[in-house]
Amino acid sequence: MSVNKIYAFALSTFLLFTSPLVEAAQSRIELLNGDQLTADLKNESETHFTVVHPVLGEIKLNKNQVVSVEQVVSKPQAEKLAVAADKPKSSKKPTDNGLFGTGLLTNWKRRVDLGIAGSAGKSRNHQVNLGFSADFTSDYTRISHNTAYFRAKSEDELSDHSFYSSINRDWLRPQTPWFHFAGGRVDWDEFKDWDFRLNANGGVGYEFVKTDDWLLLGRTGLGFNQTFGGEREEFTPEGLIGLETQWDMNEYQHIEFANTFYPSLRDSSEYRNLTSFDWVLDLNSFVGVALKLGLLNEYDSATEEDISKNDFRYTASLVWKL
């Protein structure tokens, strides 16, 4: 046996008995004979490792006698890292400069969605829907705004051309699930028996469930709708009964559903019912892109006989956060 091998064997044997008595340092070094030692790696040359051992002091190890060098974390360091991990991290949110940096709608959730669909062949049709929404929530206020435009052609004939814009505000009370609300909506539709319709309402609401992931609430109140132009130009006082829910299914999926019933206070046989459903799938949270599938239907019992009382729309859109 060569002198180098005898020295390596003696050194490793000594370290085998002494290293369990000392605290683990930053590097674990495995020797050729299978023994290990734990020491601070000071520097490295082409032929040697220089390490500092808590008991033996500074040692030079021939690389021919070393199998591997692995960085480790000592027990006190691991405890410090665990304590640091338990401490709340202070994350600074990016500054919101408003819509396109203008300062408008600062700290609102702003989104725009665009959907385009079409087909060519025996039948030619296309559909376009464009929307914008903005939501704001604080301890005492909840505001929701939606604007949407729809245009569709079938066999080169226009089958849908409409627009609406709505806004609703809730006055919240943190100590109770009860709240007050007021809202309004304006509609334009080329295929209705009216040209424009204005709707406004207000009342009280109740939050049945309110968690970080799920909101379920009901509304009841009074309002009116006024139609302008076309074959039906009238003022109708209405009641309001509504149910809404928002559910974050997971980190990537969000569902919204709302159904609002508007009974006429002038004629008990007349009413409107508005239903909406949206499913949003987050495609890339970093750039703020999502896929939205939506359903929207309004039933109006007072619609003229030659026009469908149901106005059903479905949409498939890409959504961008602004």
LUMNU-451440 format. One record per residue (C-alpha): residue number from 1; residue in one letter; x, y, z. Coordinates in steps of 0.05 Angstrom, whole numbers. Layout:
REM LUMNU-451440
+-----+------+--------+--------+--------+
!  nr ! rest !     xx !     yy !     zz !
+-----+------+--------+--------+--------+
! NUM !    A !      X !      Y !      Z !
...
+-----+------+--------+--------+--------+
END
This chain:
REM LUMNU-451440
+-----+------+--------+--------+--------+
!  nr ! rest !     xx !     yy !     zz !
+-----+------+--------+--------+--------+
!   1 !    M !      0 !      0 !      0 !
!   2 !    S !     28 !     68 !    -19 !
!   3 !    V !     42 !    123 !     31 !
!   4 !    N !    -15 !    166 !      2 !
!   5 !    K !    -65 !    110 !     10 !
!   6 !    I !    -43 !     97 !     82 !
!   7 !    Y !    -49 !    171 !     98 !
!   8 !    A !   -118 !    176 !     66 !
!   9 !    F !   -141 !    114 !    104 !
!  10 !    A !   -116 !    139 !    171 !
!  11 !    L !   -146 !    208 !    160 !
!  12 !    S !   -214 !    181 !    139 !
!  13 !    T !   -215 !    132 !    197 !
!  14 !    F !   -200 !    188 !    247 !
!  15 !    L !   -253 !    233 !    216 !
!  16 !    L !   -304 !    177 !    216 !
!  17 !    F !   -302 !    176 !    293 !
!  18 !    T !   -294 !    251 !    303 !
!  19 !    S !   -344 !    280 !    253 !
!  20 !    P !   -406 !    256 !    290 !
!  21 !    L !   -384 !    297 !    350 !
!  22 !    V !   -381 !    362 !    312 !
!  23 !    E !   -435 !    403 !    279 !
!  24 !    A !   -447 !    397 !    205 !
!  25 !    A !   -415 !    452 !    163 !
!  26 !    Q !   -427 !    475 !     93 !
!  27 !    S !   -399 !    417 !     51 !
!  28 !    R !   -402 !    342 !     55 !
!  29 !    I !   -341 !    308 !     24 !
!  30 !    E !   -343 !    234 !      5 !
!  31 !    L !   -274 !    199 !      2 !
!  32 !    L !   -254 !    144 !    -45 !
!  33 !    N !   -259 !     90 !      9 !
!  34 !    G !   -331 !    109 !     23 !
!  35 !    D !   -320 !    151 !     86 !
!  36 !    Q !   -348 !    222 !     92 !
!  37 !    L !   -327 !    284 !    128 !
!  38 !    T !   -362 !    350 !    137 !
!  39 !    A !   -323 !    415 !    131 !
!  40 !    D !   -321 !    484 !    102 !
!  41 !    L !   -294 !    485 !     30 !
!  42 !    K !   -243 !    542 !     30 !
!  43 !    N !   -217 !    538 !    -42 !
!  44 !    E !   -205 !    490 !    -99 !
!  45 !    S !   -145 !    481 !   -146 !
!  46 !    E !   -133 !    434 !   -204 !
!  47 !    T !   -106 !    380 !   -158 !
!  48 !    H !   -130 !    394 !    -87 !
!  49 !    F !   -189 !    416 !    -44 !
!  50 !    T !   -172 !    459 !     15 !
!  51 !    V !   -223 !    450 !     72 !
!  52 !    V !   -228 !    476 !    143 !
!  53 !    H !   -251 !    423 !    193 !
!  54 !    P !   -278 !    444 !    262 !
!  55 !    V !   -229 !    396 !    297 !
!  56 !    L !   -171 !    384 !    248 !
!  57 !    G !   -166 !    454 !    223 !
!  58 !    E !   -144 !    468 !    151 !
!  59 !    I !   -132 !    406 !    109 !
!  60 !    K !   -112 !    395 !     36 !
!  61 !    L !   -145 !    336 !      2 !
!  62 !    N !   -119 !    306 !    -62 !
!  63 !    K !   -175 !    304 !   -114 !
!  64 !    N !   -156 !    233 !   -131 !
!  65 !    Q !   -180 !    212 !    -62 !
!  66 !    V !   -246 !    251 !    -66 !
!  67 !    V !   -309 !    222 !    -98 !
!  68 !    S !   -357 !    281 !    -89 !
!  69 !    V !   -367 !    348 !    -54 !
!  70 !    E !   -439 !    366 !    -35 !
!  71 !    Q !   -463 !    431 !     -3 !
!  72 !    V !   -506 !    420 !     59 !
!  73 !    V !   -542 !    465 !    108 !
!  74 !    S !   -524 !    459 !    182 !
!  75 !    K !   -579 !    447 !    233 !
!  76 !    P !   -577 !    518 !    262 !
!  77 !    Q !   -580 !    545 !    191 !
!  78 !    A !   -639 !    500 !    174 !
!  79 !    E !   -675 !    524 !    237 !
!  80 !    K !   -662 !    596 !    217 !
!  81 !    L !   -689 !    583 !    147 !
!  82 !    A !   -751 !    549 !    176 !
!  83 !    V !   -764 !    609 !    221 !
!  84 !    A !   -754 !    656 !    163 !
!  85 !    A !   -803 !    616 !    121 !
!  86 !    D !   -856 !    621 !    175 !
!  87 !    K !   -850 !    697 !    177 !
!  88 !    P !   -899 !    734 !    133 !
!  89 !    K !   -866 !    760 !     70 !
!  90 !    S !   -876 !    832 !     54 !
!  91 !    S !   -896 !    833 !    -19 !
!  92 !    K !   -902 !    900 !    -51 !
!  93 !    K !   -959 !    903 !   -101 !
!  94 !    P !   -945 !    936 !   -168 !
!  95 !    T !   -970 !   1007 !   -172 !
!  96 !    D !  -1037 !   1014 !   -208 !
!  97 !    N !  -1036 !   1075 !   -253 !
!  98 !    G !  -1107 !   1065 !   -277 !
!  99 !    L !  -1135 !   1050 !   -345 !
! 100 !    F !  -1078 !   1055 !   -396 !
! 101 !    G !  -1039 !   1097 !   -345 !
! 102 !    T !  -1091 !   1153 !   -345 !
! 103 !    G !  -1108 !   1147 !   -271 !
! 104 !    L !  -1180 !   1127 !   -288 !
! 105 !    L !  -1210 !   1068 !   -251 !
! 106 !    T !  -1149 !   1061 !   -206 !
! 107 !    N !  -1152 !    997 !   -162 !
! 108 !    W !  -1209 !    969 !   -204 !
! 109 !    K !  -1208 !    900 !   -237 !
! 110 !    R !  -1210 !    920 !   -311 !
! 111 !    R !  -1220 !    870 !   -368 !
! 112 !    V !  -1235 !    872 !   -442 !
! 113 !    D !  -1259 !    811 !   -481 !
! 114 !    L !  -1264 !    797 !   -555 !
! 115 !    G !  -1296 !    739 !   -590 !
! 116 !    I !  -1298 !    725 !   -665 !
! 117 !    A !  -1329 !    664 !   -697 !
! 118 !    G !  -1349 !    646 !   -768 !
! 119 !    S !  -1357 !    592 !   -820 !
! 120 !    A !  -1357 !    588 !   -896 !
! 121 !    G !  -1383 !    536 !   -944 !
! 122 !    K !  -1455 !    518 !   -957 !
! 123 !    S !  -1474 !    567 !   -902 !
! 124 !    R !  -1436 !    631 !   -887 !
! 125 !    N !  -1441 !    665 !   -820 !
! 126 !    H !  -1399 !    704 !   -771 !
! 127 !    Q !  -1407 !    730 !   -701 !
! 128 !    V !  -1369 !    785 !   -663 !
! 129 !    N !  -1376 !    804 !   -590 !
! 130 !    L !  -1336 !    857 !   -555 !
! 131 !    G !  -1341 !    872 !   -480 !
! 132 !    F !  -1311 !    914 !   -425 !
! 133 !    S !  -1320 !    904 !   -350 !
! 134 !    A !  -1294 !    939 !   -288 !
! 135 !    D !  -1305 !    918 !   -216 !
! 136 !    F !  -1286 !    952 !   -151 !
! 137 !    T !  -1292 !    924 !    -80 !
! 138 !    S !  -1276 !    954 !    -12 !
! 139 !    D !  -1302 !    943 !     58 !
! 140 !    Y !  -1361 !    990 !     46 !
! 141 !    T !  -1370 !    991 !    -29 !
! 142 !    R !  -1379 !    941 !    -86 !
! 143 !    I !  -1387 !    967 !   -157 !
! 144 !    S !  -1396 !    927 !   -221 !
! 145 !    H !  -1397 !    954 !   -292 !
! 146 !    N !  -1408 !    916 !   -357 !
! 147 !    T !  -1411 !    939 !   -429 !
! 148 !    A !  -1421 !    892 !   -488 !
! 149 !    Y !  -1431 !    896 !   -563 !
! 150 !    F !  -1458 !    839 !   -607 !
! 151 !    R !  -1462 !    831 !   -682 !
! 152 !    A !  -1479 !    768 !   -721 !
! 153 !    K !  -1494 !    750 !   -793 !
! 154 !    S !  -1525 !    687 !   -821 !
! 155 !    E !  -1527 !    674 !   -896 !
! 156 !    D !  -1502 !    746 !   -906 !
! 157 !    E !  -1563 !    772 !   -869 !
! 158 !    L !  -1556 !    810 !   -803 !
! 159 !    S !  -1586 !    768 !   -747 !
! 160 !    D !  -1562 !    806 !   -685 !
! 161 !    H !  -1539 !    877 !   -674 !
! 162 !    S !  -1544 !    902 !   -603 !
! 163 !    F !  -1509 !    938 !   -547 !
! 164 !    Y !  -1518 !    946 !   -472 !
! 165 !    S !  -1483 !    981 !   -414 !
! 166 !    S !  -1499 !    969 !   -341 !
! 167 !    I !  -1473 !    992 !   -273 !
! 168 !    N !  -1492 !    971 !   -202 !
! 169 !    R !  -1468 !    996 !   -135 !
! 170 !    D !  -1475 !    961 !    -68 !
! 171 !    W !  -1468 !    998 !     -2 !
! 172 !    L !  -1440 !    945 !     45 !
! 173 !    R !  -1440 !    940 !    121 !
! 174 !    P !  -1381 !    899 !    148 !
! 175 !    Q !  -1419 !    882 !    212 !
! 176 !    T !  -1479 !    852 !    176 !
! 177 !    P !  -1494 !    813 !    112 !
! 178 !    W !  -1548 !    863 !     93 !
! 179 !    F !  -1533 !    917 !     42 !
! 180 !    H !  -1568 !    969 !     -2 !
! 181 !    F !  -1560 !    975 !    -77 !
! 182 !    A !  -1577 !   1018 !   -137 !
! 183 !    G !  -1565 !   1004 !   -210 !
! 184 !    G !  -1584 !   1020 !   -281 !
! 185 !    R !  -1577 !    994 !   -352 !
! 186 !    V !  -1586 !   1021 !   -422 !
! 187 !    D !  -1600 !    976 !   -483 !
! 188 !    W !  -1600 !    986 !   -557 !
! 189 !    D !  -1624 !    930 !   -604 !
! 190 !    E !  -1638 !    933 !   -678 !
! 191 !    F !  -1684 !    872 !   -676 !
! 192 !    K !  -1730 !    890 !   -618 !
! 193 !    D !  -1798 !    923 !   -620 !
! 194 !    W !  -1764 !    983 !   -588 !
! 195 !    D !  -1700 !   1021 !   -606 !
! 196 !    F !  -1674 !   1039 !   -536 !
! 197 !    R !  -1691 !   1017 !   -466 !
! 198 !    L !  -1672 !   1049 !   -400 !
! 199 !    N !  -1677 !   1010 !   -335 !
! 200 !    A !  -1663 !   1033 !   -264 !
! 201 !    N !  -1675 !   1000 !   -196 !
! 202 !    G !  -1656 !    999 !   -123 !
! 203 !    G !  -1669 !    959 !    -60 !
! 204 !    V !  -1637 !    915 !     -7 !
! 205 !    G !  -1594 !    853 !    -11 !
! 206 !    Y !  -1568 !    798 !     33 !
! 207 !    E !  -1503 !    759 !     29 !
! 208 !    F !  -1519 !    686 !     44 !
! 209 !    V !  -1446 !    664 !     36 !
! 210 !    K !  -1384 !    707 !     34 !
! 211 !    T !  -1316 !    674 !     35 !
! 212 !    D !  -1250 !    685 !      0 !
! 213 !    D !  -1272 !    637 !    -56 !
! 214 !    W !  -1348 !    641 !    -57 !
! 215 !    L !  -1400 !    696 !    -56 !
! 216 !    L !  -1475 !    681 !    -57 !
! 217 !    L !  -1525 !    738 !    -49 !
! 218 !    G !  -1597 !    756 !    -62 !
! 219 !    R !  -1631 !    822 !    -81 !
! 220 !    T !  -1701 !    850 !    -78 !
! 221 !    G !  -1726 !    919 !    -96 !
! 222 !    L !  -1766 !    965 !   -142 !
! 223 !    G !  -1751 !   1000 !   -208 !
! 224 !    F !  -1776 !   1015 !   -277 !
! 225 !    N !  -1759 !   1008 !   -351 !
! 226 !    Q !  -1774 !   1058 !   -405 !
! 227 !    T !  -1772 !   1039 !   -479 !
! 228 !    F !  -1763 !   1089 !   -535 !
! 229 !    G !  -1778 !   1084 !   -609 !
! 230 !    G !  -1803 !   1025 !   -649 !
! 231 !    E !  -1872 !    994 !   -640 !
! 232 !    R !  -1869 !    994 !   -564 !
! 233 !    E !  -1855 !   1059 !   -528 !
! 234 !    E !  -1878 !   1054 !   -457 !
! 235 !    F !  -1862 !   1063 !   -383 !
! 236 !    T !  -1866 !   1002 !   -339 !
! 237 !    P !  -1857 !   1001 !   -263 !
! 238 !    E !  -1824 !    936 !   -241 !
! 239 !    G !  -1805 !    895 !   -181 !
! 240 !    L !  -1738 !    860 !   -175 !
! 241 !    I !  -1718 !    792 !   -146 !
! 242 !    G !  -1648 !    768 !   -160 !
! 243 !    L !  -1597 !    715 !   -142 !
! 244 !    E !  -1523 !    720 !   -158 !
! 245 !    T !  -1461 !    679 !   -144 !
! 246 !    Q !  -1387 !    683 !   -157 !
! 247 !    W !  -1342 !    623 !   -146 !
! 248 !    D !  -1266 !    615 !   -152 !
! 249 !    M !  -1264 !    541 !   -167 !
! 250 !    N !  -1188 !    541 !   -163 !
! 251 !    E !  -1129 !    585 !   -180 !
! 252 !    Y !  -1146 !    583 !   -254 !
! 253 !    Q !  -1222 !    578 !   -260 !
! 254 !    H !  -1277 !    627 !   -241 !
! 255 !    I !  -1353 !    622 !   -249 !
! 256 !    E !  -1406 !    677 !   -246 !
! 257 !    F !  -1481 !    666 !   -249 !
! 258 !    A !  -1538 !    715 !   -242 !
! 259 !    N !  -1613 !    710 !   -251 !
! 260 !    T !  -1659 !    770 !   -241 !
! 261 !    F !  -1735 !    769 !   -246 !
! 262 !    Y !  -1771 !    834 !   -262 !
! 263 !    P !  -1847 !    828 !   -251 !
! 264 !    S !  -1889 !    884 !   -280 !
! 265 !    L !  -1926 !    925 !   -228 !
! 266 !    R !  -1974 !    950 !   -281 !
! 267 !    D !  -1997 !    883 !   -309 !
! 268 !    S !  -1987 !    819 !   -267 !
! 269 !    S !  -1983 !    776 !   -330 !
! 270 !    E !  -1922 !    812 !   -357 !
! 271 !    Y !  -1850 !    803 !   -333 !
! 272 !    R !  -1778 !    800 !   -355 !
! 273 !    N !  -1724 !    750 !   -334 !
! 274 !    L !  -1650 !    761 !   -346 !
! 275 !    T !  -1600 !    704 !   -338 !
! 276 !    S !  -1525 !    705 !   -348 !
! 277 !    F !  -1470 !    653 !   -338 !
! 278 !    D !  -1395 !    662 !   -348 !
! 279 !    W !  -1338 !    612 !   -340 !
! 280 !    V !  -1268 !    641 !   -342 !
! 281 !    L !  -1205 !    599 !   -350 !
! 282 !    D !  -1139 !    633 !   -336 !
! 283 !    L !  -1091 !    617 !   -393 !
! 284 !    N !  -1032 !    660 !   -372 !
! 285 !    S !  -1036 !    698 !   -307 !
! 286 !    F !   -969 !    733 !   -320 !
! 287 !    V !   -995 !    770 !   -382 !
! 288 !    G !  -1068 !    769 !   -359 !
! 289 !    V !  -1099 !    728 !   -414 !
! 290 !    A !  -1160 !    683 !   -402 !
! 291 !    L !  -1214 !    645 !   -440 !
! 292 !    K !  -1286 !    662 !   -425 !
! 293 !    L !  -1348 !    622 !   -445 !
! 294 !    G !  -1413 !    658 !   -433 !
! 295 !    L !  -1488 !    649 !   -438 !
! 296 !    L !  -1539 !    706 !   -437 !
! 297 !    N !  -1614 !    702 !   -443 !
! 298 !    E !  -1671 !    752 !   -433 !
! 299 !    Y !  -1743 !    732 !   -433 !
! 300 !    D !  -1794 !    788 !   -443 !
! 301 !    S !  -1867 !    768 !   -441 !
! 302 !    A !  -1890 !    835 !   -470 !
! 303 !    T !  -1852 !    826 !   -535 !
! 304 !    E !  -1894 !    831 !   -599 !
! 305 !    E !  -1920 !    765 !   -628 !
! 306 !    D !  -1874 !    766 !   -690 !
! 307 !    I !  -1811 !    772 !   -647 !
! 308 !    S !  -1783 !    717 !   -604 !
! 309 !    K !  -1794 !    728 !   -530 !
! 310 !    N !  -1727 !    695 !   -515 !
! 311 !    D !  -1663 !    731 !   -534 !
! 312 !    F !  -1609 !    679 !   -526 !
! 313 !    R !  -1534 !    691 !   -538 !
! 314 !    Y !  -1472 !    649 !   -526 !
! 315 !    T !  -1402 !    676 !   -530 !
! 316 !    A !  -1331 !    649 !   -532 !
! 317 !    S !  -1280 !    703 !   -520 !
! 318 !    L !  -1208 !    718 !   -502 !
! 319 !    V !  -1202 !    764 !   -442 !
! 320 !    W !  -1145 !    812 !   -427 !
! 321 !    K !  -1134 !    848 !   -361 !
! 322 !    L !  -1122 !    922 !   -369 !
+-----+------+--------+--------+--------+
END
